[in-house]
């Protein structure tokens, strides 16, 4: 098994080029253990030597970037290593490039915040569609009890006057690819909606529960109300809370539905199979659509909610899943020339740039894949 101090030895060997006899023996033994170790060492060496030739808008501190990447791997080694603790070189190198590029570009790149209301449409319970970007529709929104804050890109229902209703009036908002949006519901619950998401909600909640519908991804900051549980319905499961913060990813084309808890507690309910799980902070329930199972995991909630902070975060995720996220964020379409490329695993955290090319360039630099734009598609090919 690899010793913890191997990371420090790697840094001293590659960057400082100063190893004593004892550490040199440890490094030599580690290199002799596997081909993967030797590949990893060579790639880190090449990364260090070639970094000075990278066209970057700022000065890159290669040593700091490499140290950060190795420290990151050390802390998460159990999740990022293959059987027997052999290093998956492409996974580790991706971290190094993530820190190398994005940590140094963070001060010079404009980060994407909540998008404006251009191209966003709200469908009222009557079936009427309102373009949120049009000034002419402000009075129509006000009639539904909503106010539109264009500066903060927020649709706010907290001032909606309660109505005596025999039937709840549900509005529906669709967030296109490359967009994000924020809603404040009538009970002051805040909902952050990710790209390619459909969300149905009432202008006012009923007296016994607060029920909304989600297809896509959203982060909820639920206002506490012990008399009215807050329920989010998806295609397969319900998530029930009283007051808490959690992330729910429920895209129709994903294999799983994931509920990740930041604070409080939630109950994930699979009514069809009479099954439910209650989770605590930093836990996640995954509903597998194929076998209709619920499984609980310990997670890093910051990775689950990275999209809120305009980042992509992956832990040993397949290239297929990663490119789905990128597709939604940038409204681009990918096509794999070989199905085997879908199964390449990567880990890392990347800032979301204005251009998808910056993200794809990192993946190209760290893996045996390349991307080629032809008309409206981006083809994924083996180098």
C-alpha positions in Angstrom: 0.0 0.0 0.0 1.3 3.5 -0.9 2.5 5.5 2.1 0.9 8.8 2.8 4.3 10.6 2.4 4.6 9.5 -1.2 2.9 12.8 -2.2 5.5 14.9 -0.5 8.3 12.8 -2.0 6.8 13.2 -5.5 6.7 17.0 -5.1 10.3 17.1 -3.8 11.5 14.9 -6.6 9.7 16.7 -9.5 9.7 20.3 -8.3 12.5 20.8 -5.8 14.7 18.0 -7.3 16.1 17.4 -3.8 15.7 13.9 -2.3 17.8 12.4 0.4 18.9 8.8 0.0 16.1 7.4 2.2 13.3 9.1 0.2 15.0 8.2 -3.1 14.7 4.5 -2.1 11.1 5.0 -1.2 10.4 6.6 -4.6 12.3 4.0 -6.5 10.4 1.2 -4.8 7.1 2.9 -5.5 7.9 3.4 -9.2 8.8 -0.3 -9.5 5.4 -1.4 -8.0 3.4 -0.7 -11.1 3.3 0.7 -14.6 0.6 3.1 -13.5 2.9 4.7 -11.0 5.6 5.2 -13.6 3.0 6.7 -16.1 1.8 9.0 -13.4 5.3 10.2 -12.5 6.2 10.9 -16.1 3.0 12.8 -16.8 3.5 15.0 -13.7 7.1 15.6 -14.9 5.9 16.6 -18.3 3.2 18.8 -16.9 5.8 20.6 -14.8 8.3 21.1 -17.6 5.7 22.1 -20.2 3.6 24.5 -18.1 5.8 27.4 -18.9 4.8 27.1 -22.6 1.0 27.3 -21.9 -0.7 30.3 -23.3 -2.3 31.8 -20.2 -3.7 35.3 -19.5 -1.9 35.3 -16.1 1.4 34.1 -14.7 1.0 30.5 -13.7 2.6 29.3 -10.4 3.2 25.7 -11.4 4.7 24.7 -8.1 1.7 25.9 -6.0 -0.7 24.3 -8.5 1.0 20.9 -8.3 1.2 21.0 -4.6 -2.5 21.8 -4.3 -3.4 19.0 -6.6 -1.4 16.4 -4.7 -2.8 17.6 -1.4 -6.3 17.3 -2.8 -5.6 13.7 -3.9 -4.1 12.8 -0.5 -7.3 13.9 1.3 -9.6 11.9 -1.1 -7.4 9.0 -1.9 -10.0 6.3 -0.9 -12.4 7.7 -3.5 -9.9 8.3 -6.2 -7.8 5.2 -6.3 -8.2 2.0 -8.1 -8.0 -1.5 -6.5 -4.7 -1.9 -4.5 -4.2 1.9 -4.4 -2.7 2.1 -7.9 -2.9 5.6 -9.2 -5.3 6.3 -12.1 -3.0 8.7 -13.9 -5.6 10.5 -16.0 -7.7 11.2 -12.9 -4.8 12.7 -11.0 -3.5 14.8 -13.9 -7.0 16.2 -14.4 -6.8 17.6 -10.9 -3.4 19.1 -11.6 -4.6 20.9 -14.7 -7.7 22.0 -12.9 -5.7 23.8 -10.3 -3.1 24.9 -12.8 -5.5 26.7 -15.1 -8.5 27.7 -13.0 -6.9 28.7 -9.7 -4.7 31.1 -11.7 -7.5 32.3 -14.0 -10.0 32.9 -11.2 -9.1 36.6 -10.8 -9.2 37.4 -14.4 -12.3 35.5 -15.6 -15.8 36.7 -15.3 -17.8 34.1 -13.5 -21.4 33.3 -14.6 -24.0 34.4 -12.0 -27.7 33.8 -12.2 -28.7 34.5 -15.7 -31.0 37.3 -16.8 -34.6 36.7 -17.9 -34.0 36.8 -21.6 -35.6 33.8 -23.4 -37.2 32.7 -20.1 -40.9 32.0 -20.1 -43.4 31.5 -17.4 -46.5 29.5 -18.1 -49.4 30.5 -15.9 -52.1 28.1 -14.6 -54.4 29.5 -17.3 -52.0 28.3 -20.0 -50.9 31.9 -20.9 -47.1 32.3 -21.4 -45.3 35.3 -20.2 -41.8 36.3 -21.4 -39.9 37.4 -18.3 -37.7 39.7 -20.3 -40.6 41.9 -21.5 -41.4 45.1 -19.6 -44.9 44.9 -20.9 -45.6 41.7 -18.9 -44.7 43.2 -15.5 -48.3 44.0 -14.8 -49.3 40.5 -15.7 -46.8 39.1 -13.2 -48.1 41.4 -10.5 -51.6 40.1 -11.1 -50.3 36.6 -10.2 -48.8 38.0 -7.0 -45.2 38.0 -8.3 -42.6 40.7 -8.6 -39.6 40.5 -10.9 -36.2 41.8 -9.8 -34.2 42.1 -13.0 -31.1 43.2 -11.1 -31.0 40.1 -8.9 -32.6 37.9 -11.6 -35.3 36.8 -9.1 -39.0 36.0 -9.3 -40.5 36.7 -5.9 -43.9 35.6 -4.6 -43.5 36.6 -1.0 -45.9 39.5 -1.4 -48.6 37.4 -3.1 -51.9 37.9 -1.4 -53.6 34.6 -0.2 -56.7 33.7 -2.2 -59.7 31.6 -1.3 -59.2 28.9 -3.9 -61.0 25.6 -4.5 -58.0 24.5 -6.6 -54.4 25.5 -6.4 -53.1 27.6 -9.3 -49.8 26.1 -10.5 -47.3 28.1 -12.6 -44.6 26.4 -14.6 -41.2 27.8 -15.5 -38.6 26.2 -17.8 -34.9 27.1 -17.5 -33.2 26.5 -20.9 -29.7 25.1 -21.3 -27.0 27.6 -20.4 -29.3 29.4 -17.9 -29.9 29.4 -14.2 -32.6 31.2 -12.2 -33.9 32.0 -8.7 -37.4 31.8 -7.3 -38.7 32.9 -4.0 -42.0 31.1 -3.2 -44.9 32.5 -1.3 -43.7 30.9 2.0 -40.2 32.5 1.5 -38.6 29.3 0.4 -35.8 30.0 -2.0 -35.3 27.8 -5.1 -32.2 28.0 -7.3 -32.9 26.3 -10.7 -30.2 24.8 -12.8 -30.0 24.6 -16.6 -32.5 22.5 -18.5 -35.0 22.4 -15.6 -38.8 22.4 -15.4 -40.4 23.5 -12.2 -44.1 23.7 -11.2 -45.2 25.6 -8.1 -48.4 27.3 -6.8 -48.7 31.1 -6.4 -50.0 30.3 -2.8 -49.6 27.0 -0.9 -52.5 25.1 0.6 -53.1 25.0 4.4 -51.9 21.4 4.9 -48.8 21.0 2.7 -46.4 22.8 0.3 -46.2 20.7 -2.9 -44.0 21.5 -5.9 -42.9 19.4 -9.0 -39.3 19.2 -10.4 -37.8 17.8 -13.5 -34.1 18.8 -13.6 -32.0 20.1 -10.8 -32.6 22.6 -8.0 -31.3 23.7 -4.7 -33.9 24.4 -2.0 -33.7 26.6 1.1 -37.0 25.6 2.7 -38.7 27.9 5.2 -39.5 26.0 8.3 -43.2 25.3 8.9 -44.0 22.4 11.2 -47.7 22.4 10.2 -47.1 22.2 6.4 -44.4 19.8 5.2 -42.6 20.8 2.0 -42.8 18.1 -0.7 -40.9 17.9 -4.0 -42.3 15.4 -6.5 -40.1 14.0 -9.3 -40.8 11.3 -11.9 -40.1 8.5 -9.4 -39.6 9.8 -5.9 -40.8 12.4 -3.4 -38.7 14.4 -1.1 -40.4 15.5 2.1 -39.0 18.2 4.6 -40.2 20.7 7.2 -37.4 23.2 6.9 -33.9 22.5 5.5 -31.4 23.0 2.6 -30.9 20.3 0.0 -30.0 19.7 -3.6 -32.2 17.5 -5.8 -31.1 16.3 -9.3 -33.8 14.7 -11.2 -33.2 14.9 -15.0 -35.3 12.6 -17.1 -32.2 11.4 -19.2 -30.1 10.6 -16.1 -29.9 7.1 -14.7 -30.3 8.2 -11.1 -32.2 10.7 -9.0 -29.9 12.2 -6.3 -31.0 14.0 -3.1 -28.1 15.6 -1.2 -28.6 17.3 2.2 -26.8 20.4 3.4 -28.6 21.0 6.7 -31.6 19.7 8.5 -33.1 16.4 7.5 -35.2 15.1 4.6 -37.1 11.9 3.9 -36.8 10.5 0.4 -39.9 8.4 -0.5 -40.4 5.8 -3.1 -44.1 5.3 -2.8 -44.4 2.8 -5.7 -42.2 0.3 -3.8 -43.2 1.4 -0.3 -39.7 2.4 0.6 -38.2 5.5 2.3 -34.9 6.7 3.7 -34.2 9.7 6.1 -30.8 11.4 5.6 -28.7 13.8 7.6 -26.3 16.6 6.5 -23.5 15.5 4.1 -25.5 12.4 3.1 -27.1 11.6 -0.2 -29.8 9.2 -1.4 -29.6 7.8 -4.9 -32.6 6.3 -6.6 -31.6 4.0 -9.4 -34.2 4.1 -12.1 -33.2 0.8 -13.6 -33.8 -1.4 -10.5 -35.9 1.1 -8.5 -33.6 1.0 -5.4 -32.8 3.7 -2.8 -29.2 3.8 -1.5 -27.7 6.2 1.1 -24.1 7.5 0.8 -21.8 9.9 2.7 -20.9 12.8 0.4 -19.1 16.1 0.3 -22.0 18.5 -0.1 -19.8 21.1 -1.6 -19.2 18.8 -4.6 -23.0 18.2 -4.9 -23.8 21.9 -5.0 -20.8 23.2 -7.0 -23.1 24.4 -9.8 -24.5 27.0 -7.4 -21.0 28.6 -7.3 -20.5 28.3 -11.1 -18.3 25.3 -10.9 -18.2 21.7 -12.2 -17.2 19.1 -9.7 -16.6 15.4 -10.5 -15.4 12.5 -8.3 -14.5 9.5 -10.5 -17.3 10.4 -12.9 -17.6 9.0 -16.4 -16.9 11.3 -19.4 -20.5 10.5 -20.5 -21.9 12.0 -17.3 -19.5 15.0 -17.3 -20.3 15.9 -20.9 -24.1 15.8 -20.0 -23.5 18.5 -17.4 -21.4 20.5 -19.8 -24.1 20.1 -22.5 -26.7 21.6 -20.2 -24.5 24.4 -19.0 -23.4 25.6 -22.4 -26.3 24.4 -24.7 -24.0 22.2 -26.8 -24.4 18.7 -28.1 -21.8 15.9 -28.0 -21.5 12.8 -30.1 -19.1 9.9 -29.2 -17.4 8.2 -32.1 -16.6 5.3 -29.8 -18.7 4.1 -26.9 -15.6 3.1 -25.0 -14.8 6.8 -24.5 -17.9 7.3 -22.5 -16.4 5.2 -19.7 -13.2 7.3 -19.1 -13.3 8.4 -15.5 -12.3 11.9 -14.3 -12.2 13.8 -11.0 -11.7 17.5 -10.5 -13.3 20.9 -9.8 -13.4 23.5 -12.6 -14.7 27.1 -12.8 -17.5 27.6 -15.4 -16.0 29.8 -18.0 -17.9 31.9 -20.6 -16.7 29.5 -23.3 -17.1 25.8 -23.4 -13.8 25.6 -25.3 -11.8 26.4 -22.1 -13.3 23.4 -20.3 -12.9 21.0 -23.2 -9.3 22.1 -23.5 -8.5 20.9 -20.0 -10.1 17.5 -20.7 -8.0 17.2 -24.0 -4.8 18.1 -22.1 -5.3 15.4 -19.5 -6.8 12.5 -21.5 -6.5 10.6 -24.7 -9.6 12.3 -26.2 -10.0 15.3 -28.5 -13.0 17.4 -29.4 -13.9 18.7 -32.9 -16.8 21.1 -33.6 -18.6 20.4 -36.9 -21.7 22.5 -37.4 -24.0 22.1 -34.4 -22.2 19.1 -32.8 -19.0 18.5 -30.9 -17.5 15.1 -31.7 -15.6 13.2 -29.0 -12.7 11.2 -30.6 -9.7 9.2 -29.5 -6.4 11.0 -30.0 
